[in-house]
Amino acid sequence: MSTSPVRQLPSDSPITPAPADEPIRHLKPPVDPEDLEHRRVRRDEFWRQIPAWKDVDHETFASYDWQEKNAITSPKKLVASVRELVSPSFIEDVETGFSLAPMAVRISPYLLSLIDWSDPVHDPIRRQFLPLASEIEPDHPMLTLDSLHEQGDAPVPGLTHRYPDKALFLALDTCPVYCRFCTRSYAVGIDTDSVEKVSLKADVARWQQAFRYMRERPELEDVVVSGGDAYRLKPQQLLEIGHTLLDIPQIRRFRFATKGIAVVPMRIKPGDPWTEALTEIVERGRKLGKEVVVHTHFNHANEATGFSQDAARVLFERGIYVRNQTVLQRGVNDSPDDQILLARRLSYLNVHPYYVYVHDLVKGVETLRTTVATAIRLEKRLRGSQAGYNTPTFVVDALGGGGKRDAHSFEYYDQETGISVYTAPAVKEGRLFTYFDPLAELSPHMRAAWLDDKRRHEMIHDALTKARQEVI
């Protein structure tokens, strides 16, 4: 057997090894460890700033049961918790906001404690979970309650089959916290003054109907188990759903969707029945050659603390892969610095930054929406800030059931009118799907045009006509 000679570097090569006692030549300026902010995961007793919990010890605060029992669900509970930290005018603003919100309000003590109470109005966590009447903007004229057409694409209640090989299984309609911006405000949580909910309770008979449909669809290989939130499934329910899906031959992968790691991470620990049930399903899936993962939902780096890191570490050690899906929100995470820090911190916690969603059209939270142009600008800035597989893709979930499209993949986009048009050939070939930027991001002249029925229809018709010309 012949061997190739070792290739020698040419004598004039600029690459020459430095003697061991000489300093290495660095091509980049030195980095101060203090600048690596994504690694500074807080582990202080931050909850003690809240008057109601100033005497709560670490063991108590770290109890999932305690977090559930002390969740904030009304202005009265909020006032009892924060007391002198806020002004009477702020409380009045929240009380009115609660009454106008399409989503029931529920926020864990963990999240409430992470709010900067010296400036709650501008805090990114407060904006997501505690509504203020003073910041409410009128809904976009094109808003519908089920803007993504999930019910229209549901062959049986609570099972949306839109993509060729994937189904969305809404197992229940409750969550550990309620996000103001929830796409499923048509179903999730209790009825409010502005929305009477579609009931998707955790019901075995409804589940069996969904499982039967899945068995009858040989093309289905991928299932999202969501709701609501899989965190609120009882361990036995989690096992029932997980093992049933594993027993369906053609299903190759599924994921449990839960915001729990971000909002009440204390449940993820060895010995916890829910954690052990999840582990059992993942391990059985691996033996069957099937992928079972977790999808979670951090929107801001401030949400990731030592509790989150500990929970993510438990899952990582057990070989349970975790992906994150973020919702892009105005005043929460719509700056490059916010998005870069979030992606880096998640990566540091072994949570994969997967998607950033352009905010859906959701009733009552127009103040949180931003533009497609903002998403495209942010994605350009993020690209290269860390490894490609740890860089999220920015997507628009097209109105009317077109599914997720890369934000920049529109057929037509007019930033003046705020209308973008997408195609979804693998989902619904031949159709055009729209998205509309928030009116607050448009000029006064254009905002007025949107409020005129005739002008509005003309703008949409013109956008669709131009998009069709691009498709052809």
C-alpha positions in Angstrom: 0.0 0.0 0.0 1.5 3.3 -1.1 1.2 6.5 1.0 1.2 10.0 -0.1 4.1 12.2 0.9 3.4 14.9 3.5 2.8 18.2 1.8 5.2 20.9 2.9 4.3 24.6 3.2 6.2 26.8 0.7 9.1 28.7 2.2 7.3 32.0 1.7 4.1 30.9 3.4 2.9 33.5 5.9 1.9 30.7 8.3 4.8 30.0 10.6 4.4 28.5 14.1 5.3 30.9 16.9 7.8 29.7 19.5 6.1 28.5 22.7 7.4 31.4 24.8 6.1 34.1 22.4 2.5 35.6 22.7 -0.1 34.5 20.2 -1.0 37.1 17.6 -4.7 38.0 17.9 -6.5 39.4 14.9 -9.5 40.6 16.9 -9.5 43.2 19.7 -9.7 41.7 23.2 -13.1 41.0 24.7 -13.9 42.0 28.2 -15.7 39.1 30.0 -18.0 41.6 31.4 -19.3 42.3 27.9 -20.5 38.7 27.6 -23.9 39.6 29.0 -25.6 36.5 27.7 -23.7 34.4 30.3 -24.8 36.5 33.2 -27.9 34.5 34.2 -29.3 35.9 37.4 -29.5 33.8 40.5 -30.3 36.4 43.1 -33.5 36.3 45.1 -35.2 38.8 42.9 -38.7 38.0 44.1 -38.0 39.6 47.5 -38.4 43.0 45.9 -42.2 42.2 45.8 -43.7 43.3 49.1 -45.9 40.2 49.4 -43.0 37.9 48.9 -40.1 39.6 50.7 -40.0 36.9 53.3 -40.4 33.9 50.9 -37.3 31.7 51.0 -35.7 30.1 48.0 -37.2 26.6 48.6 -40.7 28.0 48.8 -40.4 30.2 45.7 -38.9 27.2 43.8 -42.0 25.2 44.4 -44.2 24.7 41.3 -47.2 24.2 43.5 -46.5 27.5 45.3 -46.2 29.3 42.0 -49.5 27.9 40.8 -51.3 28.8 44.0 -50.0 32.4 44.0 -50.6 33.2 40.3 -51.9 36.7 39.7 -55.4 36.5 38.0 -57.0 39.8 39.0 -56.2 43.4 39.8 -57.0 42.7 43.4 -54.3 40.0 43.6 -51.9 42.3 41.7 -52.4 45.2 44.2 -52.0 42.8 47.1 -48.7 41.6 45.7 -46.9 44.8 44.6 -48.6 47.3 47.0 -46.5 50.4 47.3 -44.3 49.6 44.3 -46.8 51.3 41.9 -48.9 54.4 41.8 -52.7 54.4 42.1 -52.9 55.7 38.5 -50.9 52.6 37.3 -53.3 50.3 39.2 -56.3 52.1 37.6 -54.7 51.7 34.2 -54.3 47.9 34.8 -57.8 47.5 36.1 -59.3 49.0 33.0 -56.8 47.0 30.9 -58.0 43.8 32.5 -61.6 44.6 31.7 -60.8 45.3 28.0 -58.5 42.4 27.4 -59.6 39.5 25.1 -57.4 37.1 27.1 -57.9 36.2 30.7 -55.0 37.4 32.8 -52.8 34.9 34.6 -49.1 35.6 35.4 -46.9 33.5 37.7 -45.1 35.0 40.7 -41.8 34.2 38.9 -42.6 36.4 36.0 -44.2 39.2 38.1 -41.0 39.3 40.1 -38.9 39.7 36.9 -40.7 43.0 36.0 -38.7 46.2 36.6 -41.2 47.8 39.0 -39.2 51.1 38.9 -40.5 51.5 35.3 -43.3 48.9 34.7 -44.8 50.8 31.8 -41.8 50.2 29.6 -40.8 46.8 31.0 -40.8 44.0 28.3 -42.3 41.4 30.5 -45.1 43.6 31.8 -46.0 44.6 28.2 -46.6 40.9 27.4 -48.7 39.9 30.4 -50.3 42.9 32.1 -52.5 45.0 29.8 -52.7 48.8 30.3 -55.8 50.6 29.0 -53.6 53.6 28.1 -51.6 51.7 25.5 -54.5 50.0 23.7 -54.6 50.8 19.9 -57.7 50.1 17.7 -57.6 46.7 16.1 -56.6 46.5 12.4 -59.6 46.6 10.1 -58.6 43.2 8.6 -58.5 41.4 11.9 -60.5 38.3 12.5 -60.6 36.3 15.8 -59.1 33.1 14.2 -56.8 35.0 11.9 -54.8 31.8 11.0 -57.9 29.9 10.0 -57.0 27.0 12.4 -60.6 26.1 12.9 -61.3 26.1 9.2 -58.4 23.7 8.6 -59.6 21.4 11.4 -61.2 18.1 10.2 -62.1 17.3 13.8 -62.3 19.7 16.8 -58.8 20.7 18.0 -56.8 19.1 15.2 -55.5 21.4 12.4 -54.2 19.6 9.4 -52.7 22.3 7.1 -49.3 21.1 6.0 -49.1 17.9 4.0 -47.2 15.8 6.6 -47.9 17.7 9.8 -50.9 18.3 12.2 -51.4 20.6 15.1 -53.1 18.8 18.0 -54.7 21.2 20.5 -55.0 18.9 23.5 -56.4 21.5 26.0 -57.2 25.2 26.3 -55.4 26.3 29.5 -51.9 27.6 30.2 -49.7 28.3 33.3 -49.8 32.0 32.2 -51.9 33.8 29.6 -50.1 35.9 27.0 -51.9 39.0 25.8 -50.8 38.3 22.3 -52.0 34.7 22.0 -53.0 33.6 18.5 -55.6 31.3 20.1 -57.4 33.9 22.0 -60.5 32.4 20.3 -60.1 29.3 22.6 -57.5 29.6 25.3 -58.5 30.5 28.8 -61.8 31.5 30.2 -64.4 33.7 28.5 -63.8 37.4 28.8 -66.1 40.5 28.3 -64.9 40.7 24.6 -64.4 37.0 23.6 -66.6 34.0 24.2 -64.2 31.1 23.8 -64.4 28.0 21.7 -64.2 25.0 24.1 -61.2 22.7 23.7 -61.1 21.1 27.1 -58.8 18.1 27.8 -61.4 15.5 26.8 -60.5 11.9 26.1 -63.4 11.4 23.7 -62.2 14.4 21.6 -58.7 13.1 21.7 -59.7 9.7 20.5 -61.4 11.3 17.5 -58.2 13.2 16.7 -56.1 10.0 17.1 -58.5 8.1 14.8 -58.1 10.8 12.1 -54.3 10.6 12.4 -54.3 6.9 12.0 -56.3 7.3 8.8 -53.8 9.7 7.2 -50.7 7.8 6.0 -49.0 11.0 5.0 -48.9 12.4 8.6 -45.5 12.0 10.1 -45.2 15.1 12.3 -47.5 16.3 15.2 -47.4 19.4 17.4 -49.0 18.8 20.8 -50.1 22.2 21.9 -53.1 24.0 23.2 -53.2 25.7 25.6 -50.0 24.4 27.0 -48.8 20.8 27.4 -47.4 21.9 30.8 -51.0 21.9 32.1 -51.5 18.2 31.1 -51.5 15.9 34.1 -48.6 13.4 33.9 -51.0 10.5 33.1 -52.5 12.6 30.3 -49.1 13.4 28.9 -48.2 9.7 28.9 -51.5 8.8 27.2 -51.0 11.3 24.4 -47.3 10.5 24.0 -47.6 6.7 23.9 -50.6 6.9 21.6 -48.7 9.0 19.1 -45.7 6.6 19.4 -48.0 3.7 18.6 -49.2 5.3 15.3 -46.8 3.7 12.8 -46.4 6.5 10.3 -45.8 9.3 12.9 -42.0 9.8 13.0 -41.7 12.9 15.2 -43.7 15.1 17.5 -43.1 17.9 19.9 -44.7 19.0 23.1 -45.3 22.8 23.0 -44.9 24.5 26.4 -44.1 27.9 27.6 -43.4 26.4 31.0 -39.6 26.5 30.9 -39.9 30.3 30.4 -42.7 31.1 32.9 -42.7 28.5 35.6 -39.4 26.5 35.1 -39.6 25.0 38.7 -41.6 22.0 37.4 -38.7 20.7 35.4 -36.7 18.7 38.0 -35.8 15.1 38.7 -38.6 13.3 40.4 -41.3 15.6 39.3 -44.1 13.4 37.8 -44.6 15.6 34.7 -40.8 15.6 34.0 -40.6 11.9 34.5 -43.5 11.3 32.2 -41.9 13.4 29.5 -38.6 11.5 29.9 -40.4 8.2 29.6 -42.0 9.2 26.3 -38.7 10.6 24.8 -36.7 7.5 25.8 -39.3 5.2 24.3 -39.4 7.3 21.2 -35.7 7.1 20.8 -35.8 3.3 21.0 -38.4 3.3 18.3 -36.4 5.6 16.1 -38.8 8.4 16.6 -38.0 12.0 17.6 -39.8 13.6 20.6 -38.7 17.1 21.5 -39.9 20.2 23.4 -40.8 23.5 21.9 -40.8 26.4 24.3 -41.3 30.2 24.1 -39.0 32.8 25.5 -39.5 36.3 24.1 -36.9 38.3 26.0 -33.5 37.5 27.6 -34.8 38.8 31.0 -37.1 35.8 31.2 -34.2 33.4 31.3 -32.8 33.0 34.9 -31.0 30.4 36.9 -34.3 28.6 37.3 -34.6 28.4 33.5 -31.0 27.3 33.2 -31.5 24.5 35.8 -34.6 23.3 34.0 -32.9 23.3 30.6 -29.9 21.4 32.1 -32.2 18.6 33.4 -33.7 18.2 29.9 -30.3 18.4 28.2 -28.8 15.8 30.5 -31.7 13.5 29.6 -31.2 14.0 25.9 -34.4 16.0 25.5 -33.9 18.5 22.7 -35.5 22.0 23.2 -36.3 24.5 20.5 -37.6 28.1 21.1 -40.2 30.1 19.2 -40.3 33.8 19.8 -43.0 36.3 18.9 -41.7 39.6 17.6 -43.3 42.4 19.6 -43.0 46.2 19.5 -41.4 47.5 22.7 -40.4 44.0 23.8 -37.8 42.5 21.5 -37.9 44.6 18.3 -34.3 45.8 18.5 -31.1 44.1 17.2 -29.6 44.1 20.7 -32.7 42.4 22.2 -32.8 39.7 19.6 -29.0 39.0 19.7 -28.9 38.8 23.4 -32.0 36.5 23.5 -30.5 34.2 20.9 -27.2 34.0 22.6 -28.6 33.4 26.1 -30.9 30.7 24.8 -27.9 29.0 23.1 -26.0 29.3 26.3 -28.8 27.4 28.0 -28.8 24.7 25.3 -32.1 25.9 24.0 -32.1 26.2 20.2 -33.4 29.6 18.8 -35.7 28.2 16.1 -38.3 30.8 14.9 -39.2 34.4 15.4 -42.8 35.0 14.4 -44.0 38.3 13.0 -46.8 39.0 15.5 -50.2 37.7 14.3 -53.3 39.9 14.0 -54.7 39.3 17.5 -57.6 41.2 19.0 -56.7 43.8 21.6 -52.9 43.9 21.2 -52.3 46.0 18.1 -49.8 48.0 20.3 -47.5 44.9 20.3 -47.4 44.3 16.5 -44.6 45.5 14.3 -43.8 45.4 10.6 -42.5 42.8 8.1 -39.8 45.3 7.3 -38.7 45.3 10.9 -38.4 41.5 10.9 -36.3 41.5 7.7 -34.0 44.1 9.1 -33.5 42.2 12.4 -32.8 38.9 10.6 -30.2 40.5 8.5 -28.5 41.9 11.6 -28.7 38.6 13.5 -27.2 36.6 10.7 -23.5 35.9 11.6 -23.9 37.0 15.2 -23.5 33.3 16.2 -23.6 29.9 14.5 -26.1 29.5 11.7 -28.0 26.6 13.4 -28.4 28.9 16.5 -29.8 31.8 14.5 -33.6 31.9 14.3 -35.6 32.2 11.1 -38.0 35.1 11.0 -41.4 34.0 9.7 -44.9 35.3 8.9 -47.8 33.0 9.6 -49.9 34.0 6.6 -53.5 35.1 7.3 -56.2 32.6 6.2 -54.1 29.5 6.7 -51.2 29.8 4.4 -48.8 28.6 7.1 -45.4 29.9 8.0 -43.4 31.8 5.3 -40.0 33.3 5.5 -40.6 37.0 6.2 -38.5 38.0 3.2 -40.2 35.6 0.8 -43.2 37.7 -0.1 -44.4 38.0 -3.7 -45.2 41.7 -3.1 -44.7 44.1 -0.2 -45.6 47.8 -0.1 -44.2 49.4 3.1 -46.4 52.5 2.5 -49.7 50.5 2.7 -48.2 47.9 4.9 -49.6 45.1 2.7 -47.5 42.0 2.0 -48.6 39.1 -0.1 -47.3 35.5 0.1 -47.8 32.2 -1.7 -47.8 28.8 -0.1 -47.4 26.3 -3.0 -46.8 23.3 -0.7 -49.8 24.1 1.5 -52.5 25.7 -0.7 -51.2 26.0 -4.2 -52.6 28.7 -6.4 -53.7 30.9 -3.5 -52.4 34.2 -2.3 -52.2 35.1 1.4 -51.8 38.5 3.0 -50.3 40.1 6.0 -50.9 43.7 7.2 -48.5 45.9 9.1 -49.9 47.7 12.1 -51.6 51.0 11.4 -49.5 52.8 14.0 -46.4 52.2 11.9 -47.9 53.8 8.8 -48.3 57.5 7.8 -51.3 59.5 9.0 -52.5 59.7 5.4 -52.4 55.9 5.1 -54.0 55.2 8.4 -56.9 57.3 7.2 -57.1 55.4 4.0 -57.4 52.1 5.9 -60.4 53.4 7.8 -62.2 54.0 4.5 -64.0 50.8 3.3 -63.7 51.6 -0.4 -60.0 52.7 -0.3 -59.1 49.7 1.8 -60.6 47.2 -0.7 -58.9 49.0 -3.5 -55.5 48.8 -1.8 -55.8 45.1 -1.1 -57.1 44.4 -4.7 -54.1 46.3 -6.1 -51.7 44.4 -3.9 -53.1 41.0 -4.9 -53.1 42.0 -8.6 -49.4 43.0 -8.5 -48.5 39.8 -6.5 -50.2 37.7 -9.2 -48.1 39.4 -11.8 -44.9 38.5 -9.8 -46.0 34.8 -9.5 -46.6 34.5 -13.2 
